[in-house]
Amino acid sequence: MSVLISKMLIRAGMDVCYAIIVKKENAASITDFLPEGHPVMVIKGQNHLERLKQIYSVMRKVRPDAVFSSHYSINNKVLLFRPFFPKVRYVIRSDNYFYTFSRVGKLIIRMTYPFANVMIAQTQEMKDEFVHHKVMSELKICALENPVDKETIDAKLLNAGSPYPEDGKKHIVAVGRFAYQKGYDLLVEAFAKVRAKRDDCELYIVGAYTEKWKPEYDKVAKMAGQLGLSDCIHYAGYQDNPYRYVKFADCFVLSSRWEGLPNVLAEALYLKKPAAAFKCIPIIERMVRDGIDGYLAEKGDVEGLAVAICKAVDMGKTDPVYFGAKDNDFVRLFR
């Protein structure tokens, strides 16, 4: 989303440069999606203090008119520099609902987010929650639903072939890193119920499972083995073109325990894939019309998700209604 919003600014005639905080587990991912021809500065601090120093150095060097960040751990650091660069416009985006943060996280948000000129909330419900908890003034929060980066998706699919074997199976795909949030343990439980009803389904999980994500992957893989699913669940790891897995799948599944707004679901709908999803946040029911774009299950309802998958996998192409906010909705926040 940060890259997509930056492309909107570029199209509006603004000069954009990127400051990337590189950690070992994600060093190769975001750079695959950056547009060419724009400066990229790399921040490699191994602790919070080092990263703060480097962020300050970058801001002194660039002297930006506006700074944008889209992740809690970066938002709170950037906003600390408001007193040193008071003329800069600070635009942040909340990556999750307020209730999902720890007690310490909530305290840090309360102490830093009010320094922002504007905060982008991904849904109206997210905005209402931040206002209810009196984190920021309602006038400083703008609810903008995530758009889909159609340009990148179309370009990456231009000459892409199917990653699946021609085995006559139904291919079900989930996309996202191996984090507890993504609910892959719940997905494996649901898929076991799917396989009990029909043995023509195979599950593919596309997402990083090395470094910090390995413990969750180990737990999920062990569970799959115990349920006798090792031969029909495939782990594709990080992919710089995950869209081909979605395009050529028969069904996309979202098993998350919580989300801010699931970009992967929006992208799957853009590719006209039927979805099986937990109603983990209210907007899911506005994105997926039950029985039209896919099928929904109550949050955490493993049996319900299995039923949704079994129904969605035979739907074929859908005609989505979700498109997200427009370029101008974002661009005006930076002026």
C-alpha contacts under 8 A as a table, 3 or more apart, distances in Angstrom:
res1	aa1	res2	aa2	distance
1	M	4	L	4.92
1	M	5	I	6.04
1	M	70	S	7.85
1	M	146	N	7.35
2	S	5	I	5.29
2	S	6	S	6.18
2	S	69	S	7.21
2	S	70	S	6.17
3	V	6	S	4.98
3	V	7	K	6.29
3	V	33	F	7.19
3	V	34	L	6.41
4	L	7	K	5.14
4	L	8	M	6.60
4	L	149	D	6.23
5	I	8	M	5.08
5	I	9	L	6.54
5	I	327	D	7.83
5	I	330	F	7.11
6	S	9	L	5.06
6	S	10	I	6.29
6	S	16	V	6.91
7	K	10	I	4.97
7	K	11	R	6.17
7	K	35	P	7.64
8	M	11	R	5.13
8	M	12	A	6.28
8	M	327	D	5.64
8	M	330	F	7.66
8	M	331	V	6.76
9	L	12	A	4.97
9	L	13	G	6.55
9	L	14	M	5.44
9	L	15	D	7.71
9	L	16	V	7.43
9	L	331	V	5.95
10	I	13	G	5.17
10	I	14	M	5.01
10	I	15	D	6.31
10	I	16	V	6.58
11	R	14	M	7.32
12	A	331	V	7.30
16	V	38	H	6.56
16	V	39	P	7.65
17	C	38	H	5.65
17	C	39	P	4.86
17	C	40	V	5.97
17	C	41	M	7.79
18	Y	38	H	7.51
18	Y	39	P	6.21
18	Y	40	V	4.70
18	Y	41	M	6.02
19	A	40	V	5.87
19	A	41	M	4.63
19	A	42	V	5.74
19	A	43	I	6.82
19	A	58	V	7.65
20	I	40	V	7.15
20	I	41	M	6.14
20	I	42	V	4.90
20	I	43	I	5.83
21	I	42	V	6.06
21	I	43	I	4.60
21	I	44	K	6.05
21	I	45	G	7.78
21	I	51	R	7.88
22	V	26	N	6.81
22	V	27	A	5.22
22	V	42	V	6.64
22	V	43	I	6.01
22	V	44	K	5.36
23	K	26	N	5.64
23	K	27	A	5.59
23	K	44	K	7.07
23	K	46	Q	7.96
24	K	27	A	5.42
25	E	210	T	7.15
25	E	211	E	5.83
25	E	212	K	7.04
26	N	29	S	5.49
26	N	30	I	7.41
27	A	30	I	7.44
27	A	31	T	7.84
28	A	31	T	6.14
28	A	32	D	7.03
29	S	32	D	5.71
29	S	33	F	7.72
29	S	240	D	7.12
30	I	33	F	5.58
30	I	34	L	6.84
31	T	34	L	5.31
32	D	240	D	6.52
35	P	38	H	7.03
41	M	58	V	7.77
43	I	51	R	6.67
43	I	54	Q	6.25
43	I	55	I	7.33
44	K	51	R	7.05
45	G	48	H	7.25
45	G	49	L	7.79
45	G	50	E	4.69
45	G	51	R	4.55
45	G	54	Q	7.31
46	Q	50	E	6.54
46	Q	51	R	7.14
47	N	50	E	5.49
47	N	51	R	6.30
48	H	51	R	5.16
48	H	52	L	6.08
49	L	52	L	5.06
49	L	53	K	6.28
50	E	53	K	5.18
50	E	54	Q	6.32
51	R	54	Q	5.12
51	R	55	I	6.05
52	L	55	I	5.13
52	L	56	Y	6.17
52	L	77	K	6.58
53	K	56	Y	5.17
53	K	57	S	6.25
54	Q	57	S	4.90
54	Q	58	V	6.14
55	I	58	V	5.11
55	I	59	M	6.27
55	I	78	V	7.33
56	Y	59	M	5.18
56	Y	60	R	6.22
56	Y	81	F	7.30
57	S	60	R	5.12
57	S	61	K	6.13
58	V	61	K	5.08
58	V	62	V	6.04
59	M	62	V	5.23
59	M	63	R	5.45
59	M	64	P	6.75
60	R	63	R	5.41
64	P	67	V	6.67
64	P	88	V	6.55
65	D	87	K	7.41
65	D	88	V	5.07
65	D	89	R	6.18
66	A	88	V	5.20
66	A	89	R	4.38
66	A	90	Y	5.80
66	A	91	V	7.27
66	A	334	F	6.58
67	V	88	V	6.99
67	V	89	R	6.27
67	V	90	Y	5.14
67	V	91	V	6.17
68	F	90	Y	6.25
68	F	91	V	4.86
68	F	92	I	5.53
68	F	93	R	7.95
69	S	74	I	6.39
69	S	75	N	5.63
69	S	78	V	7.78
69	S	91	V	6.83
69	S	92	I	5.03
69	S	93	R	6.46
70	S	74	I	7.27
70	S	75	N	6.62
70	S	92	I	5.65
70	S	93	R	4.54
70	S	94	S	6.29
70	S	95	D	6.43
71	H	74	I	5.43
71	H	75	N	5.82
71	H	92	I	7.99
71	H	93	R	6.85
71	H	94	S	6.50
71	H	95	D	5.60
72	Y	75	N	4.99
72	Y	76	N	6.24
72	Y	94	S	6.66
72	Y	95	D	6.64
72	Y	109	I	7.99
73	S	76	N	5.91
73	S	77	K	6.84
74	I	77	K	5.23
74	I	78	V	6.15
75	N	78	V	5.38
75	N	79	L	6.20
75	N	92	I	6.24
75	N	93	R	7.89
75	N	113	Y	7.61
76	N	79	L	5.40
76	N	80	L	6.62
76	N	108	I	7.11
76	N	109	I	6.81
76	N	112	T	5.57
76	N	113	Y	6.81
77	K	80	L	5.41
77	K	81	F	7.53
78	V	81	F	5.81
78	V	82	R	7.68
79	L	82	R	5.47
79	L	90	Y	7.34
79	L	112	T	6.07
79	L	113	Y	7.08
79	L	115	F	6.09
79	L	116	A	6.62
80	L	83	P	7.37
80	L	112	T	6.82
81	F	84	F	5.23
81	F	85	F	6.18
82	R	85	F	5.22
82	R	86	P	5.25
82	R	88	V	7.58
82	R	115	F	6.79
83	P	86	P	5.39
85	F	88	V	5.77
89	R	116	A	7.77
89	R	117	N	6.21
89	R	334	F	7.13
90	Y	115	F	7.89
90	Y	116	A	5.07
90	Y	117	N	5.25
90	Y	118	V	6.84
91	V	116	A	6.10
91	V	117	N	6.02
91	V	118	V	5.20
91	V	119	M	5.91
91	V	120	I	7.57
91	V	333	L	7.42
91	V	334	F	7.12
92	I	116	A	6.80
92	I	118	V	6.56
92	I	119	M	4.87
92	I	120	I	6.21
93	R	119	M	5.32
93	R	120	I	4.42
93	R	121	A	6.19
93	R	122	Q	7.81
94	S	97	Y	7.44
94	S	119	M	6.95
94	S	120	I	6.28
94	S	121	A	5.70
94	S	122	Q	7.19
94	S	260	G	7.91
95	D	122	Q	7.70
95	D	260	G	5.69
96	N	100	T	6.77
96	N	126	M	7.86
96	N	259	E	6.42
96	N	260	G	4.27
96	N	261	L	7.94
97	Y	100	T	5.68
97	Y	101	F	7.63
97	Y	126	M	5.63
97	Y	129	E	7.41
97	Y	130	F	7.94
97	Y	259	E	7.80
97	Y	260	G	6.03
98	F	101	F	5.89
98	F	106	K	7.04
98	F	126	M	7.59
98	F	129	E	6.85
98	F	130	F	6.41
99	Y	102	S	7.95
101	F	104	V	7.85
101	F	105	G	5.36
101	F	106	K	5.85
102	S	105	G	4.87
102	S	106	K	6.08
103	R	106	K	5.17
103	R	107	L	6.32
104	V	107	L	5.07
104	V	108	I	6.23
105	G	108	I	5.13
105	G	109	I	6.16
106	K	109	I	5.06
106	K	110	R	6.20
107	L	110	R	5.12
107	L	111	M	6.26
108	I	111	M	5.08
108	I	112	T	6.14
109	I	112	T	5.30
109	I	113	Y	5.36
109	I	135	V	7.52
110	R	113	Y	6.03
110	R	114	P	6.97
110	R	135	V	5.43
110	R	136	M	7.89
111	M	114	P	7.00
112	T	115	F	5.78
112	T	116	A	7.81
113	Y	116	A	5.58
113	Y	119	M	7.92
113	Y	135	V	7.42
113	Y	136	M	7.12
114	P	117	N	7.88
114	P	135	V	7.07
114	P	136	M	5.49
114	P	137	S	7.92
116	A	119	M	6.67
116	A	140	K	7.98
117	N	140	K	6.46
118	V	140	K	4.69
118	V	141	I	5.68
118	V	142	C	7.11
118	V	333	L	7.34
119	M	140	K	6.24
119	M	141	I	4.81
119	M	142	C	6.20
120	I	141	I	5.93
120	I	142	C	4.98
120	I	143	A	5.83
120	I	144	L	6.45
121	A	124	Q	7.11
121	A	126	M	5.80
121	A	127	K	5.40
121	A	141	I	6.65
121	A	142	C	5.90
121	A	143	A	4.59
121	A	144	L	6.13
121	A	145	E	7.71
122	Q	126	M	6.53
122	Q	127	K	7.75
122	Q	143	A	5.73
122	Q	144	L	5.30
122	Q	145	E	4.85
122	Q	146	N	6.27
122	Q	260	G	6.45
122	Q	261	L	6.10
123	T	126	M	5.16
123	T	127	K	6.50
123	T	143	A	5.40
123	T	144	L	6.21
123	T	145	E	5.54
123	T	260	G	7.86
123	T	261	L	7.26
123	T	283	I	7.28
124	Q	127	K	5.07
124	Q	128	D	6.13
124	Q	143	A	5.32
124	Q	144	L	7.76
125	E	128	D	5.01
125	E	129	E	6.16
125	E	282	P	7.65
126	M	129	E	5.13
126	M	130	F	6.42
126	M	143	A	7.74
126	M	260	G	7.87
127	K	130	F	5.30
127	K	131	V	6.23
127	K	138	E	7.84
127	K	141	I	6.44
127	K	142	C	7.17
127	K	143	A	6.06
128	D	131	V	5.09
128	D	132	H	5.94
129	E	132	H	4.98
129	E	133	H	6.27
130	F	133	H	5.31
130	F	134	K	6.22
130	F	135	V	5.49
130	F	136	M	6.76
131	V	134	K	4.89
131	V	135	V	6.17
131	V	136	M	6.22
131	V	137	S	6.60
131	V	138	E	5.74
132	H	135	V	7.84
134	K	137	S	7.03
136	M	140	K	6.78
136	M	141	I	7.37
137	S	140	K	5.45
137	S	141	I	7.02
138	E	141	I	5.44
139	L	142	C	7.69
144	L	324	G	7.45
144	L	325	A	5.70
144	L	329	D	7.50
144	L	330	F	7.81
145	E	261	L	7.57
145	E	324	G	4.90
145	E	325	A	5.37
146	N	261	L	7.02
146	N	263	N	6.96
146	N	324	G	5.08
146	N	325	A	6.21
147	P	266	A	7.87
147	P	323	F	5.86
147	P	324	G	4.02
147	P	325	A	5.39
147	P	326	K	6.95
148	V	263	N	7.41
148	V	266	A	6.56
148	V	267	E	6.14
148	V	270	Y	7.55
148	V	323	F	6.62
148	V	324	G	6.87
149	D	152	T	5.67
149	D	153	I	6.36
149	D	267	E	7.98
150	K	153	I	5.11
150	K	154	D	5.88
151	E	154	D	5.35
151	E	155	A	6.13
152	T	155	A	5.13
152	T	156	K	6.11
153	I	156	K	5.29
153	I	157	L	6.19
153	I	243	Y	6.58
154	D	157	L	5.18
154	D	158	L	6.04
155	A	158	L	5.24
156	K	159	N	7.40
156	K	160	A	6.91
156	K	241	N	6.47
156	K	243	Y	7.43
156	K	244	R	8.00
157	L	160	A	4.82
157	L	161	G	7.97
157	L	243	Y	7.01
157	L	244	R	6.33
160	A	244	R	6.48
161	G	244	R	7.04
162	S	165	P	7.89
162	S	244	R	6.37
162	S	245	Y	7.05
162	S	248	F	5.72
163	P	244	R	7.01
163	P	245	Y	6.27
163	P	248	F	7.67
164	Y	171	H	7.62
164	Y	245	Y	7.80
164	Y	248	F	7.65
166	E	169	K	7.74
168	G	200	D	7.77
169	K	200	D	5.02
169	K	201	C	5.71
169	K	202	E	6.71
170	K	200	D	5.86
170	K	201	C	4.63
170	K	202	E	6.15
170	K	249	A	7.61
170	K	250	D	5.98
170	K	313	V	7.07
171	H	201	C	6.01
171	H	202	E	5.14
171	H	203	L	6.12
171	H	204	Y	7.23
171	H	249	A	5.12
171	H	250	D	5.34
171	H	251	C	6.80
172	I	201	C	7.02
172	I	202	E	6.05
172	I	203	L	4.82
172	I	204	Y	6.11
172	I	249	A	5.86
172	I	250	D	5.90
172	I	251	C	4.90
172	I	252	F	5.89
172	I	253	V	7.06
172	I	313	V	7.39
173	V	203	L	5.86
173	V	204	Y	4.78
173	V	205	I	5.83
173	V	206	V	7.35
173	V	245	Y	6.98
173	V	246	V	6.54
173	V	249	A	6.41
173	V	251	C	6.43
173	V	252	F	5.03
173	V	253	V	6.12
174	A	203	L	7.86
174	A	204	Y	6.41
174	A	205	I	4.89
174	A	206	V	6.18
174	A	252	F	5.99
174	A	253	V	5.22
174	A	254	L	6.35
175	V	205	I	5.87
175	V	206	V	4.68
175	V	207	G	5.79
175	V	242	P	7.51
175	V	264	V	6.69
176	G	182	K	7.05
176	G	205	I	7.69
176	G	206	V	6.19
176	G	207	G	4.63
176	G	208	A	7.27
176	G	264	V	7.80
177	R	182	K	7.51
177	R	206	V	7.55
177	R	207	G	4.29
177	R	208	A	4.72
177	R	209	Y	6.46
177	R	213	W	7.21
177	R	238	Y	7.77
178	F	182	K	6.84
178	F	184	Y	7.35
178	F	207	G	6.42
178	F	208	A	6.15
178	F	209	Y	5.39
178	F	213	W	5.29
178	F	214	K	7.44
178	F	216	E	6.02
178	F	217	Y	5.88
179	A	182	K	5.53
179	A	183	G	7.51
179	A	213	W	6.12
179	A	216	E	6.30
180	Y	183	G	5.65
180	Y	184	Y	7.34
180	Y	216	E	6.59
180	Y	257	R	7.96
181	Q	256	S	5.73
181	Q	257	R	5.33
181	Q	258	W	6.14
181	Q	259	E	7.74
182	K	254	L	7.84
182	K	255	S	6.04
182	K	256	S	4.03
182	K	257	R	6.09
182	K	258	W	7.48
183	G	186	L	5.21
183	G	187	L	6.32
183	G	255	S	5.21
183	G	256	S	4.75
183	G	257	R	5.64
184	Y	187	L	4.70
184	Y	188	V	6.13
184	Y	220	V	6.64
184	Y	255	S	6.52
184	Y	256	S	7.61
185	D	188	V	5.21
185	D	189	E	6.43
185	D	219	K	7.73
185	D	220	V	5.34
185	D	223	M	7.45
186	L	189	E	5.11
186	L	190	A	6.19
186	L	255	S	6.84
186	L	300	G	7.31
186	L	302	V	6.22
187	L	190	A	4.98
187	L	191	F	5.95
187	L	255	S	5.83
187	L	302	V	7.33
187	L	305	L	7.91
188	V	191	F	4.95
188	V	192	A	6.20
188	V	220	V	7.30
188	V	223	M	7.46
188	V	224	A	6.32
189	E	192	A	5.28
189	E	193	K	6.81
189	E	302	V	6.62
190	A	193	K	5.25
190	A	194	V	6.40
190	A	302	V	5.04
190	A	303	E	6.17
190	A	305	L	6.12
190	A	306	A	4.77
191	F	194	V	4.74
191	F	195	R	6.13
191	F	203	L	7.72
191	F	306	A	6.24
192	A	195	R	5.20
192	A	196	A	6.32
192	A	227	L	6.88
192	A	229	L	7.16
193	K	196	A	5.07
193	K	197	K	6.71
193	K	303	E	7.29
193	K	306	A	6.03
194	V	197	K	5.38
194	V	198	R	6.21
194	V	199	D	7.94
194	V	201	C	7.78
194	V	306	A	5.42
194	V	307	V	7.41
194	V	309	I	7.35
194	V	310	C	6.47
195	R	198	R	4.96
195	R	199	D	5.04
195	R	200	D	7.70
195	R	201	C	6.76
196	A	199	D	6.98
198	R	201	C	6.75
201	C	232	C	7.69
202	E	232	C	5.04
202	E	233	I	6.14
202	E	234	H	7.84
203	L	232	C	6.24
203	L	233	I	4.75
203	L	234	H	6.18
204	Y	233	I	5.85
204	Y	234	H	4.72
204	Y	235	Y	5.96
204	Y	236	A	6.85
205	I	233	I	7.63
205	I	234	H	6.25
205	I	235	Y	5.04
205	I	236	A	6.02
205	I	237	G	7.46
206	V	235	Y	6.26
206	V	236	A	4.87
206	V	237	G	5.34
206	V	238	Y	6.27
206	V	239	Q	6.99
206	V	242	P	6.92
206	V	245	Y	7.91
207	G	235	Y	7.76
207	G	236	A	6.74
207	G	237	G	4.64
207	G	238	Y	4.54
207	G	239	Q	7.00
208	A	213	W	7.01
208	A	237	G	4.78
208	A	238	Y	4.41
209	Y	212	K	7.69
209	Y	213	W	4.82
209	Y	214	K	5.06
209	Y	216	E	7.83
209	Y	217	Y	5.80
209	Y	237	G	6.17
209	Y	238	Y	7.63
210	T	213	W	5.45
210	T	214	K	4.92
211	E	214	K	5.59
212	K	215	P	7.17
213	W	216	E	5.70
213	W	217	Y	6.36
214	K	217	Y	4.91
214	K	218	D	5.97
215	P	218	D	5.10
215	P	219	K	6.27
216	E	219	K	5.10
216	E	220	V	6.21
217	Y	220	V	5.11
217	Y	221	A	5.93
218	D	221	A	5.15
218	D	222	K	5.97
219	K	222	K	5.23
219	K	223	M	6.24
220	V	223	M	5.09
220	V	224	A	6.20
221	A	224	A	5.02
221	A	225	G	6.25
221	A	230	S	7.55
222	K	225	G	5.08
222	K	226	Q	6.24
223	M	226	Q	5.08
223	M	227	L	6.23
224	A	227	L	5.16
224	A	228	G	6.26
224	A	229	L	5.00
224	A	230	S	5.62
224	A	233	I	7.57
225	G	228	G	5.04
225	G	229	L	5.66
225	G	230	S	5.06
226	Q	229	L	7.58
228	G	231	D	7.73
229	L	232	C	5.45
229	L	233	I	6.14
230	S	233	I	5.62
230	S	234	H	7.79
231	D	234	H	7.62
236	A	239	Q	7.38
239	Q	242	P	5.36
241	N	244	R	6.39
242	P	245	Y	5.49
242	P	246	V	6.87
243	Y	246	V	5.08
243	Y	247	K	6.04
244	R	247	K	4.96
244	R	248	F	6.09
245	Y	248	F	5.70
245	Y	249	A	6.08
246	V	249	A	5.17
246	V	251	C	7.89
246	V	252	F	6.72
246	V	268	A	6.27
246	V	271	L	7.53
246	V	273	K	7.40
247	K	268	A	7.57
247	K	271	L	6.03
247	K	273	K	7.15
249	A	252	F	7.03
249	A	273	K	7.61
250	D	273	K	7.00
250	D	274	P	7.43
250	D	313	V	5.44
250	D	314	D	7.26
250	D	316	G	6.93
251	C	273	K	6.03
251	C	274	P	5.35
251	C	275	A	5.79
251	C	276	A	7.27
251	C	309	I	7.38
251	C	312	A	6.26
251	C	313	V	4.93
252	F	265	L	7.77
252	F	268	A	6.69
252	F	273	K	6.44
252	F	274	P	6.28
252	F	275	A	4.76
252	F	276	A	6.32
253	V	275	A	5.57
253	V	276	A	4.73
253	V	277	A	5.64
253	V	309	I	7.32
254	L	265	L	7.02
254	L	275	A	7.46
254	L	276	A	6.32
254	L	277	A	4.55
254	L	278	F	6.40
255	S	277	A	5.98
255	S	278	F	5.73
255	S	300	G	7.99
255	S	305	L	7.96
256	S	259	E	6.72
256	S	278	F	6.84
256	S	280	C	6.72
257	R	278	F	7.83
257	R	280	C	5.90
257	R	299	K	6.99
257	R	300	G	6.76
258	W	280	C	5.29
258	W	281	I	6.61
259	E	262	P	5.93
259	E	280	C	7.05
259	E	281	I	6.82
260	G	281	I	7.92
261	L	283	I	7.59
262	P	265	L	5.43
262	P	266	A	6.65
263	N	266	A	5.04
263	N	267	E	6.11
264	V	267	E	5.02
264	V	268	A	6.08
265	L	268	A	5.02
265	L	269	L	6.17
265	L	275	A	7.64
266	A	269	L	5.17
266	A	270	Y	6.22
266	A	287	M	7.55
266	A	322	Y	7.02
266	A	323	F	7.57
267	E	270	Y	4.98
267	E	271	L	6.34
268	A	271	L	5.06
268	A	272	K	6.42
268	A	273	K	5.48
268	A	274	P	7.80
268	A	275	A	7.60
269	L	272	K	4.81
269	L	273	K	5.46
269	L	274	P	7.04
269	L	275	A	7.51
269	L	293	D	7.60
269	L	318	T	7.61
269	L	319	D	7.92
269	L	320	P	5.74
269	L	322	Y	7.55
270	Y	273	K	7.57
270	Y	320	P	6.62
270	Y	322	Y	7.93
270	Y	323	F	7.81
272	K	317	K	5.19
272	K	318	T	4.74
272	K	319	D	6.04
272	K	320	P	6.55
273	K	293	D	7.71
273	K	316	G	7.19
273	K	317	K	5.69
273	K	318	T	6.07
274	P	293	D	5.30
274	P	294	G	4.61
274	P	295	Y	7.95
274	P	312	A	5.70
274	P	313	V	7.12
274	P	315	M	6.45
274	P	316	G	6.83
274	P	317	K	6.62
274	P	318	T	6.06
275	A	288	V	7.35
275	A	293	D	6.46
275	A	294	G	4.47
275	A	295	Y	6.38
275	A	309	I	7.74
275	A	312	A	6.26
276	A	294	G	5.69
276	A	295	Y	5.05
276	A	296	L	5.73
276	A	297	A	7.68
276	A	305	L	6.69
276	A	308	A	5.26
276	A	309	I	5.27
276	A	312	A	6.21
277	A	284	I	7.89
277	A	295	Y	6.76
277	A	296	L	5.05
277	A	297	A	6.16
277	A	305	L	6.70
277	A	308	A	7.45
278	F	284	I	7.91
278	F	296	L	5.85
278	F	297	A	4.84
278	F	298	E	5.57
278	F	299	K	4.94
278	F	300	G	6.73
278	F	301	D	7.51
278	F	305	L	6.75
279	K	282	P	6.66
279	K	284	I	5.70
279	K	285	E	6.71
279	K	296	L	6.47
279	K	297	A	6.04
279	K	298	E	5.28
279	K	299	K	5.05
280	C	284	I	7.21
280	C	298	E	7.42
280	C	299	K	4.94
280	C	300	G	7.81
281	I	284	I	6.00
282	P	285	E	6.05
282	P	286	R	7.51
283	I	286	R	5.05
283	I	287	M	6.27
284	I	287	M	5.05
284	I	288	V	5.99
285	E	288	V	5.38
285	E	289	R	6.28
285	E	290	D	7.58
285	E	296	L	7.85
286	R	289	R	6.60
286	R	322	Y	7.78
287	M	320	P	7.88
287	M	321	V	7.04
287	M	322	Y	5.50
288	V	292	I	7.51
288	V	293	D	5.30
288	V	294	G	6.28
288	V	295	Y	7.42
288	V	296	L	7.64
288	V	320	P	7.86
289	R	292	I	5.28
289	R	293	D	5.33
289	R	294	G	6.71
289	R	295	Y	7.46
290	D	293	D	6.41
290	D	294	G	5.66
290	D	295	Y	4.72
290	D	296	L	5.94
291	G	294	G	5.36
291	G	295	Y	5.45
292	I	295	Y	7.70
292	I	318	T	7.10
293	D	318	T	5.52
293	D	319	D	6.90
293	D	320	P	6.44
294	G	308	A	7.52
294	G	311	K	7.80
294	G	312	A	5.23
294	G	315	M	7.56
295	Y	308	A	4.85
295	Y	309	I	7.36
295	Y	311	K	7.03
295	Y	312	A	6.09
296	L	304	G	7.67
296	L	305	L	7.02
296	L	308	A	5.95
297	A	300	G	7.92
297	A	301	D	6.23
297	A	304	G	4.90
297	A	305	L	5.21
297	A	308	A	6.65
298	E	301	D	5.34
298	E	304	G	6.87
298	E	305	L	7.90
301	D	304	G	5.22
301	D	305	L	6.24
302	V	305	L	5.11
302	V	306	A	6.30
303	E	306	A	5.16
303	E	307	V	6.40
304	G	307	V	5.12
304	G	308	A	6.16
305	L	308	A	4.90
305	L	309	I	6.14
306	A	309	I	5.17
306	A	310	C	6.27
307	V	310	C	5.17
307	V	311	K	6.32
308	A	311	K	5.24
308	A	312	A	5.95
309	I	312	A	5.10
309	I	313	V	5.88
310	C	313	V	5.70
310	C	314	D	7.47
311	K	314	D	6.18
311	K	315	M	7.14
312	A	315	M	5.29
313	V	316	G	7.40
315	M	318	T	7.66
325	A	329	D	6.43
325	A	330	F	7.83
326	K	329	D	5.45
326	K	330	F	7.12
327	D	330	F	5.53
327	D	331	V	6.16
328	N	331	V	4.92
328	N	332	R	5.98
329	D	332	R	5.99
329	D	333	L	7.37
330	F	333	L	5.62
330	F	334	F	7.51
331	V	334	F	5.65
331	V	335	R	7.20
332	R	335	R	5.47
